[in-house]
Amino acid sequence: MQQVSDLPRTKIIRNGEKVRPTFSREEMERRNAALRRHMAENDIDAVLFTSYQNIDYYSDFLYTWFGRSYGLVVTQERHVTVSANIDAGMPWRRSFDDNIVYTDWQRDNFYYAVREVLKDAGFSKGRLGIEYDHVNLDMKRKLQDALPGAELVDISQATMAQRMIKSEEEIELIKNGARIADIGGAAVVEAIDEGVPEYEVALHGTQAMVREIARTYPHAELRDTWVWFQSGINTDGAHNWPTSRRIQRGDILSLNTFPMIAGYYTALERTLFFEEASDEHLRLWEINCEVHRRGIELIRPGVRCMDIAAELNEIYREHGLLANRTFGYGHSFGVLCHYYGREGRLELREDIETVLEPGMVISMEPMIMVPEGQPGAGGYREHDILVVREDGAENITKFPFGPEHNIIKKNGGGAWQPA
C-alpha cells in the first residue's frame, strides 16, 4: 500500500501551453540580464526571490500565498520558479522560463525544492542573494539549515533600484492602468447619489475597471483590482475600506480607484463633495489643490525627492495646516500593491535623497485631514501619476480635480467622462 511518505517531494507539471506573456521576451531578458550583471559584479552565485514583487518582475508569475512559500531561483544559467502543488500547471504556464512544483506530502518541501534546483545549477556553497526585506527569521533559519554551505546576502536593495527605472513597455502598461483608473473614477461618479452605500459605489467602479482590463489585456489574469470609496468621517484615512455608510447631502467624498494589471498597480484619487460644500470645506480643498498643482510642477529630472517635500511643506505651513498632513507626497509606481512591496527609495518624503531620473514613475498625492467636529472636517486627497522624462514629466492622469469639477450634482453636474 502506498504511503504518504512515498509520494514525490517535487513534480514537473507542464500542463498545456505557455500563455501570452505580459511583456516581450526581449523585455524579460533585459531585466534578467541586469540582475545577472549585478550578481557577477558582486560575487553572488545564485539568487532566491520570495517576494511577490520580485518574482513577478523577473518571471511574470504572480503567486497567491495562502500560507505557502513561493520562490524564483536565478543563476547565470538557470531561471526557475518554485510553486506549490495546489496551483498545478498555472505557474509554469505563466512563468517566463522553467518551473518546479513542490508537494504537501512532507513538511518544508519548499526548501527541498529550492535546494534541488540550486544543486542542479551547480550551487552547493557560495553567496546566495535573498530579500532581507521579505525573508522572516523562520524562513532564514530554514534556508540556512537546507543550504549549510550558503552565505546569505541581501539582494533586495539592488533589485529595488532596478525596478525604479521603467522600460517603455512598462510605461505603456502603466499608462493603460492610469486610463483604466480614470474609467473607474467616472463609474464611481455615475453611482454616487443620496442614500447609496459606499460599497455599492465601489462595486460599480471595480466592475468597470475589470471589464476594461479584460478588453485591453484578454490574456491577463483578472485579479486584485479594487476601489476605496469613502464618505463623511470615513474619508479621514487614506486606506479606509468601503462600508455600508450611505451618502448624505453635503458629504465630503473620497474616490480611490486601483486597477491591477499583472501585478502593476495604478491609482486615481480625488476629493469630491455631494451636492454642496461649506465655505470652510472649500477653503481647505483649494489649499490642498494648490499643493497638488505645485507638486506636479516640481516633478522633473534632477530634483531630489526631499526637496519636493520641503517646498510643499512650506505651502501647508503658510496656511497653518502642516500638522494636518498625513503621509508623504507620493511614491513610485510599478510592481506593487496594498499587500506587497513598494520601491521605498522613491518616495516624496523629507528623508529620501533619491534624485528623479527619466524612466521613473511617481505620484503626486498630497493629503490633509481635519478631525470630526471641527469646521471643514474630513480627508482631502488628490492623486496624479507622472512619468519622468528627459525634459520634464508627463502627467498620465486625466480625471480633473478641484471644486470646479468635483462637486457632484445629480442634475447633470460633475459627470466627467474619459475620452
N, C-alpha and C positions, 0 to 999 in steps of 0.2 A: 504494500500500500504506500502510495506517495505521501511524504510528509511535507509540511510547510517548509521545513529546513532544507529540503531537497530542491525547492524551487529556485530558479535563477535569481541572482542578485542584480543583474543588468540585462537589458534587452536592446536590440536594434529594431525599431518599428518604422519602416519606411512605407507607410500606408498611403497609397495614392501618389499624386504628383506634387512637386513644389508649386505653391501658389504664386501668383504675380506679386513681386515684392513691392514694398513702398517706394524704394529708391532703386536707381540703376545699379548694375553690378560695378560700374566704374566708381560710383559714389561710395559704395560699401568697401571696395578695395582701397580707396583713398583713405578712409577712416582707419582701417586696419593697418595700412602701411605706415601711417603716422604713429599709431600705437607701437608697432614693431620697431620703428626707428627709436622711439623713446626707450624701449626695452634694451635695445642694443647699446645705446649711449649710456645707460645707467646699470649695465650688467645685471639685468633682470632676465632670468632664464625662461620664466613662464608667468602667466597671469591667470588668476581665478577671479572673475567677476561674480558677484552675488546680488547686486542691486538691480532693481527694475531699470533704472536709467541707463546703466552701462551695458547690461545685457541687451536691452532694446537698441541702444545706439550702435553697438558693434555687431549685432546679429539680426536685427529686425524682428526678434521674437520678444513679445511682452507677456510675461508669465502672470498667473494668478496664484498667489502664495498659498492661502488656505492652510497654513501650518506646515507646509513642505518647502524645503530649500530648493532653489534653482541656481544654476551656475552657467558660466561660459569660460572655457579653458582656451587660452590663446598662447601658442608658442610661435616660433619663427616658421614652423611648417604646418601646425595643426590649428583648427578653429572648430570647437565642438561645444554645443550647448548640452547641458545636463538637466534633464527634466524628469518629472515624476510619472510613474506608470498610469496614474489616473488620467493624464492628458493624452495617452496613446500616441498616435502619429501626428497630431497637430503641431507640436513643437518642431518636428523635423520638417513638416511642410512649410512652416513659416521662418525657419532658421536660414540665414544666409549660406551656411556651409553644412557641416555634419552635426549629428545629434546622437546622444546615448541616453537611454531611459534606465532609471533605477526603480526597483520594485519595493513594495512594502513588506516583503516576507521576512526580512531581517532588519533589526534596528540599525540605524545610521548607514543605510545603503548609499545615501548621497555621497558620503565621504569615501566609501569604497569605490564608487563610480569615478569620482574625481581622481583618486589615486590610480585607477586603471588607465584613464585617459592620459594622465601625465606620464605613467610608465611606458605606455605605447609611444609617446612622443619623445622618449629618451630621458625624461626627468625623474631622477630619484633623489637628488640632492642639489642644492643651489638656492638662488634667490627667487622667491615666489611673491609676485605682487598681489596684494589683496586690498580691499577697500576698508581703510580704518574707520571711515565714517559710516560704515554699514555693518561690518562684522562685529557681532557682540562677543562678550567674553566666553560664553559657552561654545559658540562656533569656532572661535580662535583656538580654544583648547582642543576641540575635536580635530581641527585641521592639523594642529601640531602633533597630536597623537597618531593621526593617519599618515603624516608625512614627516617622520622624525629627522630626515635629512634636510628639510627645507628651512631656510631663513625667511621669515615673513616680513615683507617690507610694504610700505604704503604706495598705492598707485592712484588713490582717489583724487589727489590734488592735481596731478598731471592730466588725468582724463577730464577733470572738470575744465581745465584750461583749454583743452582741445575742443570740448563741446561748446565753449563760449563763442567761438567763431563759426558762424554758419556758412555752409556752402549755398550756392544758388539754388540747388534742388531743395534744400531745407527751407530757404527763404520763400520759395514758391509755395511749399506746403503750408508754412506759417501764414502767408498772405491769404491762402484759401481759408485757413482757420479763422482769420480775422473777418473775412467776408461772411462766413457762416455764423460767427458770433453776432454780427450785425443783423442777420436774418432772424436769429433767436431773439434779439432785442426788439425787433419790430413785432414779432409774435407775442412777446411779453406785453408790449403796449396795447396790442389788439385785445388781449384778455383782461386788461385792467378795467374794473368797474366797481361801483359801490356794492358792498356785501360779498364780493368774490373772495374766497380764502386764498392765502398766499400760495398754498401748494397747487391749486388749480392753475394759477398764473404760471408757476414754474413748470408744470407739466406741459402746458401749451408751448412754451418756449423750447423745452427739451425736445419735444416731438418734431418741431420744425427743423431743428438743427440735425437731429439724427437722420431725418429724411433727406436733407441736403448732403450730408456726408455720404450716405448710401448712393445718391445720384452722382456725386463727384468722384467718389472712390469705391466703385462697386466691388472691388477685390479686397477691401479692408474689413477687418473685424469691426463691429459696431458696439462700442463699449465705452463706459466711463464718462460720457457726455452728460452734463447736468446744468441746472440753473439754481442759483440762490436768489430768491425774490423775498424782500423783507419790507415790512410796513411799520410805521409808528416806532415804538420803542425797540422793535426788533432790528432796526437799522443801525443800532449802536456798535455792533461788531462787524468786522469785515467778513467773517466766516460763519455767520449765523445761518442755520439751515431754515428752509420754509416751515411754517407752522400752519395751524388751522385758523389763525387770526384773520378776520375779514376786513377788507379795505373800507375805510371811512373817509368821508369828505374832509379835505384839509390835511390828509395824511402825508407825511414825508415817506417816500418810497425809495428803495434801492434795488436797481436792476443789475444782475450779475449773470452773464451767460458764458458757458465754458464748453465749447466743443473740443472733443479729444479725437485726434486722428493718428492712429498708430503710435500712441504714446506722446504725441506732440500736443501740448496744451496751448490754447489761446483764450483770450478773455475780452469781454466788453463789460464795463461797469459804469453806471450812470445814476446820478441823483434825479429823482422825479418827485412831483407832487400831484396829488389827485384833486383836480378842480380848482384849488386855490392854495396860496401860501401866505403866511403872515409877513408883515414887514421885516421882522427880525429873522425869520427863516430866509427871506430873500436876501437880506444883507449878508448873512453868513454864507449862503450859497454863492453869491457873487464873489466874495473873498476867496472861497475855495477854487472857483473858476479862474480867478486872477492867478493864483498859484499854479494851477494846471496849465494855463496858457504860457506862463513864463517858463515853466518846466519843459514844455515841448520845445520852446525856442532854445533852451540850453543844451539839449541833447545833440551833440555833434562830435566828430572825431577830435581827439586830442584833449578832451576835457576830462578831469578826474571826477569820479562818482561823488567823492566827499565834497567837492567844490559846488556841485549842483545842489546837494543837500544844504550846504551852508547858506547859499544865496536864497533858496526858497524859505529857509527858516526865518530870514530877515523879514519877509513879507508877513508871515504869521505873527512875528514879534511886534511889528508895527501896529497890528490890529489887536494885540493882546490875546492872541489865540495859540501861541506856540505850545502851551501846556495841553491844548486840546488835540494836538496831533497824536495819532495812534500808532503809526508804524513808519517804515522807510518810504521813500518816494517812488520806488519802482524796482523791478528785478528783471533778470534775464528770462528769455523765453526759449523753448526748445523741448527736449525730453524732460518733462516734469509733470507733477500732478499734486493734488492735495494730500495724497498718501505716499508719495515717494519723492525722490531727491530734487534739489534745485541747484543752480550754479551760484553758490553763496558769495563768490568773489566778484560777482557782477550784480551788485545791489546799490541803489542810490541811498546810501547811509553816510553818516558823518565819519565812520571808521573804515571806509572802504577806499583804498588808494588807487584802485584799478583805473586806467586811462581808457576811455572809449576808443574803439577801433572799428574800421569798416568791417562789416560782416557780423557785428554784434546786433542782437535784437533785444530791446529793452522797453519796459513800460514806463509811463509817467502816470502815477496814480495817487495824488495827494488825498488825505482823508483827515477830517476833524470830527470830533464827537462832543456834543453838548448833552449833559445828563438830563434825564426826565425831571420835569418840574421847573426847569429854567426856560426863559424865553428862547425860542428857536431850537428846542430840544430835538435831537436826532443825530444820525450819522450822515455825513456828506462825503461822497467819493466820486471822482471821475477817473477814467482809465482809458488811455490810448496806448497802442503798440507802435513802436518806431524801429525801423531798420537803419542802422548807422551806415552811411555811405561815405565815399571818398570826400565829397564836398558838402556834407550836411547829414540830414536824416530824412527818411521817407516815412510819413505817418500812414499806416495801413488801416487805421480805424476810421470809418466814415460816418458813424452814427453821431449826430450833433449833440452838443451838451449845453447846459445853461438854461436859465428861466425862460428865455425867448422860445425855446424848443420843447421843453420837457415838463411843463405844467399840463398834465393830461386831462383833457376835457372830452366828454363823450358826445359833444355836439359837433364834432368834426375837427377839433384841435388836437395837436400832439400826435398826429398819425403819420409820422415819418416812415417811409418805406425804402428798403435798399434798392439801389439801381439794378 
